[in-house]
Amino acid sequence: MAAPRFMLAAILAALATLAACGPTVSSGTVETSDGATLYYEECGDGSPVILLHGHSLDLRMWDEQFESFARAGHRVVRFDFRGYGKSSEQSETQQFTHAGDLVAVMDALGIERAHLVGLSMGGFVGADMLGVHPERILSATLASGNIRRSPGPSTPMDAEESARRDAEIAALRARGVDSMKHEWFEGLMRSAGSQRERMREPLRRMIDEWSAWQPLHKEVRVIVGLDAWAMIKEQRPDVPVLLVEGRSEHNRVNPSPEILRYLPRGRMVVIDDCGHMLSMERPEEFGREVLGFIGSVDNQSAGD
């Protein structure tokens, strides 16, 4: 017996709704060897892409790329760094690095190598990985940040730095965290180009909800920084690397980043009329550049 027309229409409508929803998203937590939990989300199938968020933000900064990269044929993972979003809080005494936590996520999800896409602090972490774990990288896209020129775990905080941080924390508490967040938000907005308004509300929401633990405490060396820089200069990792920078009136670009001297397969692209938060401000242009780069790497690997 044929199904009534209204049932057929309902089935077709349901299928259309499922198609519109995009790839199925799953989520979970990864426990690190030192007992922290890292919240992650993933969707899609194909060569793995891991999205690394910026300071004061969380995995939601990748909302414009998460499912679109999956629809382009990738297994996409995004997670909250320790101390951000839904992941564990940080501690002033427990030494860890964000790069180490990234490796823990990769191991737990069975990802041997991945395309890393990081922005700002996420770019620092991607650059750290080029130094400490290049063998885990298919490619690295470093946007608005690469090597952070700060001491790594090999240089613990001394008494002078500790005293300076005490003074900075006291000054911040006197000034007020809300005031600091407002200035930070306005600085990111000011760096942007003509499309800044599209990111205003999601950016404000994440910064408002950020705990601000990091500026209020003596953070351990979570970025490998100068330690990774020394490794990159010595090893010159043979990894495809794309630097992406935004150029606007209030966001200047260094046309010759020093790190490219030590990356035989590195290059840079610049997105005009754009500031620091490229992935949120100009997601279409950013997506085209990143997916084109990743696709070329995958195609070359398939031909080898």
Protein Blocks (a to p, Z undefined) as FASTA:
>chain_A
ZZdfklmmmmmmmmmmmmmnopaddddddddfkopacddddededjdddddddehiafkl
mmmmmmmmmmnopacdddddehiajbccddfklgcdfklmmmmmmmmnopabdcdddehj
lmmmmmmmmmmmmmlpfbdcdehiacdcbddfklccdfklmmmmmmmmmmmmmnopklmm
mmmmmmmmmmpcfklmmmmmmmmmmmmmpgolmmmpccddfbgklmmmmmmmmnopabdd
dddddddfklccdfbdfklmmmmkbccdddehiafklmlmmmmlmmmmmmmmmmmmmmmm
mmZZ
